[in-house]
Amino acid sequence: MITPEELKEEFLKIYHESSNPILITSAPARINIIGEHIDYNGGYVFPAAIDKYLFVAIRKRNDNKIFYKDLFYHDAYEFDINDDFAYNEDYHYGNYLNGILTIMKRRGFSFPCGFEMMIASNIPSAGGISSSSALECGFAWAVNELYGFGISRKDIALMGQQSEHEFMNVKCGIMDQYIIATAKANTAELLDCAKIESEYVPLNLGEYKFVVMNTKKKRELADTKYNERRAECEKGLEMLKAAGVDIPNLCALSMAKFEEVKGAITDETILKRVRHVVSENERVLKAVEALKNDDLETLGKLLYESHESLKNDYEVSCEELDVLVSMASEMDGCIGARMTGAGFGGCAIALVKANRADAFMGKMNVAYTKAIGHDGGFFSCASGDGVKTV
C-alpha cells in the first residue's frame, strides 16, 4: 500500500528537486451498490466511492515536455504538451492521460508549459471497481489544479466519459467518472443518468459492511462485449419506438409498461437485455428506499436479484463471478451479493456482518481457490471521498 508521502519520495528520486512545487491528488475506487449496465440507458444507479485510492504526483516543468511514470509497473512515457495525441496501444495507461489532455485542449484550455507526473495506485487493476476511471479523474483533477483551470467536478466526470468515448472507443456511461469526481465519505449517490443529477444518501450499514471479492480473472472481452450490449439496448429502443412506444430511453419504462409492450421486441436476446435494464432500474429505487429505512435484509435480497438478472438476462457474468456470489450466499453473516462493474471477470460485492467479515473473507478464499484453481482477492471497505488534493 502506497501513501502520498511515499509517492512524493519516489517522485523526487526520479525527477529530482525543483523550485516548482509538487501537487498530489487522490482518486477513489468505487463500488456500484446496485444498478448495473443502466447508466447508458438513462437509468438510476447507486454507487459509492471506497477507501482505496490512486494517487497522482505532478509538477510543472520549465519546458514543453511531459513525462508519465507508473511507480508500480515502471512504464514511462515522454511527450510534448503541444503534440496532437492519438491512441496507440503501445502507450497502455498513457492513452487514458493523453485522452484527457486532448479533451481539455478541445474545450479551449491551453498549457503554458509541460509537466512531469507519477502515479501509484492501491486499486486492483482490471478488477471492476473502476481503476481506469480513477486514473482519468485523478489525472484530470491534478491537471486542473496544477494549471488553475477551475473545472467543476461534474465537468471532470464528463471529460473522463468523453475521453473514453472518443479516444478509447469505449462507449461507457457516466456513472464511474461521476461518483469518483463527486463522492462524499459516508454516503452513496443516487444518480439520474438521464439528467446527470444526483442525491447523496447516507450510507448507514449498521452492523454490516461491504466486502469486495476480486475474481482475479483478466477481463479480456469486457470492452468488446460492453459495446455489444450497448448496441443491443439501442436496438431494443429502436424496436419499441418503431411500434409507437414514445420513450426517450429504456429506463423510462416501468416493469408494468414493459410487460404491455414487450411484444414489439421480436428478438429473444434483445428482449432479455431490455428486461434486465427495466427491472434493474426499479431495483435501484427499491434499494435506496430500503437503505433509507434501515432495511438491510431487503437491500441484500435486491443484490441477489440483480446478480441473477445480470447472469441470465444481460449475460455479462462468468463462472468465477457466479461461484463467488453462490458461495457468499451460503456463508454465515452474508445477506446479499452480486457482481459489480462491467462483468466478464472483475469483482463482486457482498454485504456481510462486520464482526464476521474477516472469517468470511478467509473461508471464501479457501473455497474459491478450491473451486477455480487460483486464489481471489478479498477486502472489506468503507466509503471514501471523491477526487481531491492531498
Disulfide bonds with the S-S distance in Angstrom:
none
